[in-house]
Amino acid sequence: MGDRAPVHITIGGTCPREHLETFAAHAGNYDLRVEWDGEPFDPAALVADEPLELYGTELNGGQIPEIDAFCVAHGLPFRRWSGGCLGAYLPEIILFDGSGPLRDYTASEDEWVLFPPAWIKGFTRLRDLKRELARAELTIPPFQIV
């Protein structure tokens, strides 16, 4: 059994109805909830015009690879925060904007993106730094079933 950590994922975009059952099965495999220690995810209870927020506790490495892979395969933007485990790994935030590669950032336990001073000092122009900081923020659209 690996180190356990919490996870919080916000998912948006358009998911075809025929894939919802597969998604719900993945969420069930990780015992994802609609709030911390809340009710299990139920596709019938999706909130219209809002991103989908799911929470998990005691997950191996704070990872939910089947959910990540599902979102990437179906072009669903997401922001996933995974908590850290003292002495093993740091918290992280993974961003996916619906296409392209996943972006990985070190994070705090409060779900903030953290930037090491050496990384910041590597920028010679303030606008380049601001541009990169903006990339670390991703507005997740509503999660819609079509």
N, C-alpha and C positions, 0 to 999 in steps of 0.2 A: 504494500500500500504506500503510495507516494504522499508527499506533503499536501495538505488540504488548504484551500483558500476560497474566499467568496468570489462571486462574479456578478456583474450588472451589465446587461446588454440592452441597447436601444436600437431597434430595427425599423426601417422605413421602406418605402417603395411599394411596388405592385407585385403581388403574389397570385398566380393563377389558382383558382379554387381547387383544381385537381391535385395540387401539391401541398395543400394545407394539412391533410392527414399525415403526410410524411413529416412535415415540419413539427406538427403536434407530437408525433411519436418521438422525435429527437428531443424535444423539450421535456417530454415525460421521462426519457432515459436519464436526463440530468436532474430531474425533479425541480425544474425551473418554476418559479412562482411569479405572481403578478405584483408582489411587493415582498419586502424582506419578511420571511416567515409567514407569508400570506397564503392565499388559496393557490392551488396548482393551476398552471396555465390551462385555460379552456377556450378553444377557438370560437365557441359560441358567445363568449363574453368580450370579444374584441371591441374596443372603443373607436367609434368612427372619427375620422379626421385627426387622429393622434398617432404618433409613433408607438410601436409596441415596446413596452419595457418589461424585461424579465430579470429575475434575481435568483441566484443560487448560492448555497452555502456548502462548505465541506466538499468542494470539487477537487479532484486530483490536479494539482498545479494551478487551480483556478481557471482551468481550460475547458472549453466546450467545442472541440474541433468539428463535430458533426454539424453544429449550428453555424459555425463560421463557414464551413464548406458549402452548406446549403445556401447561405446568403450570397456567397461569391458565385456559385453556379447559377443563381437566379437573378443576379444583378441587384440585390437588395442592400442598400447602404446601411452600415451599422457602425456603432461606437461601442466597443466592449472594454470595460475595466475589469481587470483581474487583480485581486489582492495579492500581497506578497506573503512570504513565509520566512521569518527571521532566520538568517544564516543559510537560506537556500536560494531564494530569488526575490527580486524586487517587484512591487506592483507595476502593472503596465496598462497602457491604453492602446488598443488596436483600432484603427480607423479604416473603413472601406467606403469609398464614395460611389460605389455601384459599378465601377470598372477600374481596370488597372491594378497595381499591386496594393497589398495591405501596407499601411503605415504603422509603425510601432514606436511608442514613446514610453519612457520611464514615467511613472506616476507616483502620486502620494496615496496614502490610505484613504484620503478624502476625495479621491477621483480627480485630482488636478494633474495636468501635464507638468512634468518637471524638465527643465533644461539645464544641463551641466554648464558651469561657467566656461569650461574650455570650448564647448560647442558655441556658446554665445560670442566669445572672444574671437572665434574664427571668422566672423563677419566683418567686412571692412566698411560696409555701407549700411546705415540704419534702415533704409527701405528694404534691403534684402533680408535683414533680420525680421522686420515686421511682416514681410511676405511669408516667411517660413513659420512665424508664430501663427499667422492666420490659417495656414494649412493645417495646424494642429487643432483647429476648431472646425467642427463639421456640424452643420445644421441637418438633422435627420428629418426627412419629410414624413408625412403620415404613412402608416402601414395600411394598405388597401388590398382587399381580396376582389379579384375580377373573375 
